[in-house]
């Protein structure tokens, strides 16, 4: 790009600065968008929400993020436990011992795992829906 100096009246400069600040752009980016005819398109696609709506969206996203993290943590703990069980089973098999009945109830572990996966899928689905709603 080639540099150029442009002079604006104080009113136009304030409007330019306001447009840049409101849209997280530099003044140079606003001028480039205006000169190539895409400023209107860019500004038209921006969604404006009230501060109260923004706070509600932040709170909802935080709750969804917390639910997702909790499920991820629980899945990690289950994975660690399964690794420990597998190591113990391998050790016992190598040493000729049999696995005692009733230890590591696989049905209960499978049901708990399915419940955690379901919670994770619900939380991540809600997060995706919320992002689609926000982004339009």
SEPA-862765 format. One record per atom (N, C-alpha, C, O): residue in one letter; x, y, z. Coordinates in steps of 0.02 Angstrom, whole numbers, plus 50000, padded with zeros to 5 digits. Atoms other than C-alpha are relative to their C-alpha. Layout:
<atoms>
aXYZ ...
</atoms>
This chain:
<atoms>
x500424994150000 x500005000050000 x500445006250000 x500995006250027 x499644993650004 x500545017749966 x499735004650055 x499125005250063 x500234995449948 x500475030350110 x499745006549968 x499975008649915 x500284993750023 x499445046250089 x499785004050062 x499595001050113 x500254995849946 x498995060950201 x499355003249977 x499305006049923 x500664997150015 x497185066550207 x499815004450058 x499915002650116 x500224995349948 x496495081450302 x499245000050003 x498905000349952 x500734999949990 x494745081350377 x499825005850046 x500235008150086 x500244994849954 x493715094750463 x499934996750069 x499894990650074 x500065002849932 x493565092750653 x499384995650007 x499414990450040 x500615004049994 x491765086350636 x500084993249965 x499884988149992 x499905006350036 x492235073350505 x500504995650037 x500414989550040 x499505003949963 x493745068050607 x499684996750062 x499824990950077 x500355002949942 x492645065550762 x499564994249978 x499554989050011 x500435005450026 x491425055150658 x500424994049980 x500234988349993 x499555005350020 x492865045150587 x500274996350062 x500294990150063 x499755003149939 x493595042050760 x499464996050035 x499594990650061 x500565003549968 x491885037250828 x499854993549963 x499754988349995 x500135006050039 x491585024950685 x500554994850012 x500414988850018 x499445004649988 x493315017450713 x499954996950070 x500024990850078 x500055002549931 x493085016050903 x499414995250008 x499474990050040 x500605004249993 x491325008950890 x500074993249967 x499734988549987 x499945006250038 x491884995350770 x500674996650007 x500834992149968 x499345003049987 x493604991050839 x500445000049938 x500774995149922 x499594999150060 x494454997550682 x500475005950010 x500365010150054 x499584994050000 x495855009750652 x499675005149954 x499255003349912 x500274994850045 x495445026250568 x500194998449928 x499804999549882 x499785001850068 x496465020350418 x499554994649970 x499394994849911 x500435005250025 x495385004750404 x499315002849979 x499035000749928 x500644996950017 x493795015250406 x500065003849934 x499625003349891 x499904996250063 x494485026650269 x500074995249941 x499784996449889 x499925004850054 x495015011550164 x499334996949981 x499174996149922 x500675002950013 x493275003650183 x499565005049963 x499195003249918 x500414994850032 x492475020250134 x500215001149928 x499795002049884 x499774998550068 x493565022949982 x499914994249951 x499854995349891 x500125005550046 x493345005449912 x499264997949996 x499094993049964 x500725001050006 x491465006249936 x499714994450043 x499144992450032 x500265005549959 x491294992650069 x499845002050072 x499664997750112 x500144997849931 x491055003150226 x499274998650019 x499134996150073 x500715001249986 x489155002350214 x499874992650012 x499524990850060 x500095007349993 x489204983450190 x500284997650067 x499954993750102 x499685002049937 x490394981450338 x499575002250060 x499434998150104 x500394997449944 x489364992450455 x499304996950002 x499024996150056 x500665002950003 x487724984850397 x499994993050032 x499484991050061 x499975006849974 x488294967450450 x500124999750075 x500084994350104 x499854999949928 x488714972850628 x499345000050039 x498875003750023 x500585000449956 x487444968050762 x500145004250062 x500675003350094 x499914995949940 x487214980750902 x499514997650052 x498914996850039 x500425002249945 x486544974951070 x500085004850059 x500575008550064 x499974995749942 x486174983851231 x500484997250052 x500634991250050 x499555002549948 x487354982651380 x499664994550043 x499994989850064 x500355005049961 x486014972851475 x499994993349963 x500104988049993 x499995006150039 x485874960251333 x500704997049999 x500784990950003 x499315002550001 x487774958951326 x500174996550066 x500494991350066 x499885003249934 x487834955251514 x499654993350005 x499934988550031 x500375006249998 x486494941951496 x500344994649956 x500384988849976 x499655004750044 x487414933951350 x500644997650032 x500804991650030 x499385002049966 x489054934151447 x499864995050056 x500224990050063 x500175004649945 x488214925851597 x499804993149973 x500004988050001 x500215006450029 x487424912451487 x500604996249972 x500664990249981 x499405003250028 x489064908951397 x500444997450056 x500734991950050 x499605002349943 x489974907851565 x499704993650030 x500074988950045 x500335006049972 x488684895351631 x500114994049954 x500254988549978 x499895005550048 x488844884951472 x500734997750001 x500874991749997 x499285001749998 x490744885751479 x500164996050064 x500534991250062 x499895003549937 x490724880451662 x499744992849996 x500074988150019 x500285006750007 x489584865651622 x500434995649955 x500544989749970 x499575003850046 x490694860351478 x500664998150034 x500884992450028 x499375001549965 x492274861651583 x499904994650053 x500334990250062 x500135005049948 x491484851551724 x499954993149968 x500244988349994 x500075006450034 x491014837751602 x500684997649975 x500844991649980 x499335001950024 x492764837951526 x500434997450058 x500794992550050 x499625002149942 x493524836451700 x499794993050022 x500204988750037 x500265006549979 x492394821851745 x500224994649950 x500404989049971 x499775004850051 x492814813151580 x500744998450009 x500954992750002 x499295001149987 x494664815551618 x500114995350060 x500514990750056 x499935004349941 x494464807751791 x499814992849984 x500144988250007 x500205006750019 x493544792951717 x500544996749958 x500704990849968 x499455002750040 x494924790751589 x500594997750042 x500884992550030 x499455001849954 x496234790751727 x499824993550037 x500244989050043 x500215006149965 x495224777751824 x500014993949955 x500224988549976 x499995005750047 x495024766751670 x500714997849986 x500844991849980 x499295001850010 x496894767451641 x500274996150059 x500644991250051 x499775003649940 x497204762051820 x499714992950002 x500064988250020 x500315006650002 x495974747651803 x500344995649948 x500484989749961 x499675003950053 x496764742151639 x500704997850022 x500894992150009 x499345001949975 x498504742451718 x499954994350050 x500344989550048 x500095005249949 x497884732251866 x499814993449968 x500064988149987 x500225006150034 x497024719751751 x500594996849963 x500684990749965 x499415002650036 x498594718051644 x500504996950048 x500774991550035 x499535002649950 x499684715651798 x499754993350026 x500134988550032 x500285006249972 x498504702551869 x500024994449949 x500174988649966 x499985005250052 x498394693351702 x500714997449991 x500814991349983 x499315002150008 x500294693051685 x500244995750058 x500654991250050 x499785003749940 x500494686551862 x499564993950014 x499654990650065 x500425005949993 x499154673051838 x499425000850049 x499104995850067 x500564998949954 x497874681051955 x499375001549961 x499405003749903 x500634998350034 x496034682851913 x499705006350031 x499845008050089 x500324993749978 x495014698851927 x499434998350047 x498994994450028 x500545001649952 x493894698252083 x499325002349974 x499265007549942 x500684998250019 x492014698352052 x499785006350037 x499965007450095 x500294994149969 x491114714852085 x500445006150000 x500215011550017 x499564994250000 x492634726052067 x499945003449932 x499985000249880 x500044996150062 x492434739851939 x499364998449961 x499404996549902 x500645001450032 x490584737551899 x499965003849933 x499875009949932 x499974996850066 x490644740951712 x499345003249981 x499335008349947 x500644996950018 x488774744351697 x499945006950032 x499755011749998 x500054993649965 x488834758151828 x500485005149968 x500295010849957 x499524995450031 x490404765751750 x499755002249931 x499825008049913 x500254998350067 x489624764951576 x499435004950005 x499405009649965 x500574995549992 x488024773451637 x500235007050021 x499985012049996 x499744993549979 x488994787251726 x500345003549942 x500255009649933 x499664997250058 x490044789951570 x499495002749950 x499585008249924 x500524997750046 x488484791151461 x499665006350026 x499505010849987 x500314994049970 x487714803751582 x500445006149991 x500205011549975 x499534994450007 x489274814651577 x500045002149926 x500035008149911 x499984998350071 x489374813651387 x499375003749979 x499415008549940 x500634996650016 x487534818551375 x500015007250025 x499815011849988 x499964993149974 x487814833651488 x500485004249959 x500345010049945 x499514996450041 x489344838551386 x499695001949933 x499765007649911 x500314998650065 x488384837151222 x499465005450006 x499405009749962 x500524994949990 x486924847351292 x500315006950010 x500085011749981 x499684993549986 x488074861151357 x500335002749937 x500265008749922 x499674997550060 x489084862151197 x499495001749946 x499605006349907 x500534998450048 x487484861851092 x499685006850016 x499565010849972 x500284993549980 x486764876251193 x500495005749985 x500285011149964 x499494994950014 x488404885751175 x499995001649925 x500035007549906 x500034998950072 x488324883350986 x499385003949979 x499425008449937 x500624996450016 x486504889050978 x500055007350021 x499835011849985 x499934993149975 x486924904451082 x500455004049954 x500315009849939 x499554996450046 x488374909050968 x499645001549934 x499725006949906 x500384998850062 x487244906950815 x499505005750010 x499415009949966 x500484994749986 x485944918150898 x500355006750003 x500105011749977 x499634993749993 x487254931350940 x500255002449932 x500185008249915 x499704998150063 x488094931050771 x499505000749944 x499665003349890 x500544999050048 x486434930550679 x500074995449943 x499654995549897 
</atoms>
